[in-house]
């Protein structure tokens, strides 16, 4: 893997990870169009460590508060009645679906799920679902009002992002809007929910990145790509949180649909290989 590809993919990862447009789809499409290959699910997972590091830094105070509250809750009954304690448990419970499904379908995720026909379809279908959720969502439920059943639903919504094109944030934002959550609340929760799964996945797949032989990236290349993803990911978080406070998500809906349609046209004309 050349330096240009590594840098470009680091930029793509950082810019798209937190937007509801699927970073894995963009990594796959960018590599196919400009470099004629597939960087692999493992490369994507490891560079996500950079963007998740951005989440850890951006939400450091929130994360520390939730963790400390969770641990104190084991010995203090009063703490167990707080919103922070409940949210911490919801993040843990919501992580279970993606952890279980990720292990069960690891082979399919790294092979057939990366087919560009499937990615084009999921971009369009889940883009339209996001638009429908924005249209009919009541947007009255705040972060401290999430119920346990909502946490489970949001966990399975995040798990759908194992298929490139769905989008981790897109899946959780769509489900959250259908559940009546406000945009800022569900976006913030989706960031917190992603941390355990993405960090674990990235660390677990580090060996797979370097198992690709001569085409595998070097340790230095992976480090550079991850740092780029961190810097741009941090900026992306700040932008998205401000954006959803004042705007709908229809911009992302139209973007996903247009990109999916263009990709279908390109594949239909044989201008790009699907695998």
DALIN-V259992 format. One record per pair of residues at least 24 apart in sequence whose C-alpha atoms are under 8 Angstrom apart, sorted by the first residue. I is the first residue (numbers start at 0). J is the second residue. Records with the same first field share a line. If there is no record, write none. Layout:
BEGIN
I=J / J
END
This chain:
BEGIN
0=214 / 215 / 216
1=216
2=220
4=30 / 34
5=216 / 220 / 221 / 223 / 224
6=223 / 224 / 227
8=224
9=46 / 223 / 224 / 225 / 226 / 227 / 228
10=224 / 227 / 228 / 231
11=228
12=43 / 46 / 47 / 50 / 228 / 232
13=49 / 50 / 227 / 228 / 229 / 230 / 231 / 232 / 233 / 235
14=228 / 231 / 232 / 235
15=232 / 235
16=47 / 50 / 232
17=167 / 168 / 190 / 232 / 235 / 236 / 239
18=168 / 169 / 235 / 239 / 251
19=166 / 167 / 168 / 169 / 170 / 172 / 251
20=122 / 126 / 164 / 165 / 166 / 169 / 251 / 254 / 255
21=122 / 160 / 163 / 164 / 165 / 166 / 167 / 168 / 169
22=163 / 164 / 166
23=163 / 164 / 166
24=118 / 163 / 164
27=113
28=115
31=271 / 272
32=271
39=109 / 208
40=108 / 109
41=109 / 201 / 204 / 205 / 207 / 208
42=205 / 208
44=197 / 200 / 201 / 204
45=200 / 201 / 202 / 204 / 205 / 208 / 221 / 225
46=201 / 221 / 224 / 225 / 228
47=197 / 198 / 201 / 225 / 228
48=197 / 198 / 201 / 202 / 225 / 229
49=225 / 226 / 227 / 228 / 229 / 232
50=225 / 228 / 229 / 230 / 231 / 232 / 233
51=193 / 194 / 197 / 198 / 229
52=229
53=229 / 230 / 232 / 233
54=190 / 191 / 194 / 233 / 236
55=194
57=233 / 236
62=191
82=143
83=143
86=143 / 145
89=147 / 150 / 151
90=150 / 191 / 192
91=192
92=150 / 151 / 154
93=150 / 151 / 152 / 153 / 154 / 155 / 192
94=154 / 192 / 193 / 195 / 196
95=154
96=154 / 155 / 158
97=154 / 155 / 157 / 158 / 159 / 161 / 196
98=196
100=158
101=158 / 161
108=161 / 162
112=162 / 163
113=162 / 163 / 274
114=273 / 274
115=262 / 266 / 272 / 273 / 274
116=263 / 266 / 273
117=164
118=162 / 163 / 164 / 165 / 259
119=164 / 258 / 259 / 260 / 262 / 263
120=164 / 259
121=163 / 164 / 165 / 259
122=164 / 165 / 255 / 256 / 258 / 259
123=255 / 256 / 257 / 259 / 260
124=256
125=165 / 169 / 170
126=251 / 252 / 253 / 255 / 256
127=252 / 256
128=173
129=169 / 170 / 172 / 173 / 248 / 252
130=248 / 249 / 252
132=173 / 174 / 176 / 177
133=173 / 176 / 177 / 247 / 248 / 249
135=177
136=176 / 177 / 178 / 179 / 180
137=176 / 177 / 179 / 180 / 181
138=176 / 179 / 180 / 181 / 182
139=179 / 180 / 181
140=179 / 180 / 181 / 184
141=180 / 181 / 184
142=180 / 184 / 185 / 188
149=178
154=192
157=193
167=193
182=243 / 244
183=240 / 243 / 244
186=240
187=240
END
